[in-house]
């Protein structure tokens, strides 16, 4: 499996736009030059693919997020296209997710944050997203209000 191509633009809320030089490039996606970007704000960072082959999940990694502890279950919420894509009725979130998040169909998925403040997730995207289309992905911490938003472009699968 080739390395994931990552976005050339990302933003972190708090009035700060973060852009960084690519950490490495991708191979395996014909005709698309991918880049990796790490976006960070107040200690929280993400690395997320912005070039996703059709039918493949979106790989997301983060660090510095609100960690799980004895009194707090840390997690991030993923929304698609500014919350316009609703989670299908048959898709359930883990039992530990608060009822308020479960009721919010804009919460496409969640990723559990470890005790060290890291997470890694492969997020299934919509099969209706066509090659060449661009979509927004938001990753948010509901406790601290920190969030990052990136644009994802769907490309031909290998």
Secondary structure as GFF3:
##gff-version 3
##sequence-region A 1 158
A	DSSP	beta_strand	5	6	.	.	.	ID=ss1
A	DSSP	beta_strand	10	12	.	.	.	ID=ss2
A	DSSP	beta_strand	16	18	.	.	.	ID=ss3
A	DSSP	beta_strand	38	41	.	.	.	ID=ss4
A	DSSP	beta_strand	44	53	.	.	.	ID=ss5
A	DSSP	beta_strand	58	63	.	.	.	ID=ss6
A	DSSP	beta_strand	75	80	.	.	.	ID=ss7
A	DSSP	three_ten_helix	81	83	.	.	.	ID=ss8
A	DSSP	alpha_helix	99	103	.	.	.	ID=ss9
A	DSSP	beta_strand	109	112	.	.	.	ID=ss10
A	DSSP	beta_strand	119	123	.	.	.	ID=ss11
A	DSSP	beta_strand	134	140	.	.	.	ID=ss12
A	DSSP	beta_strand	147	155	.	.	.	ID=ss13
###
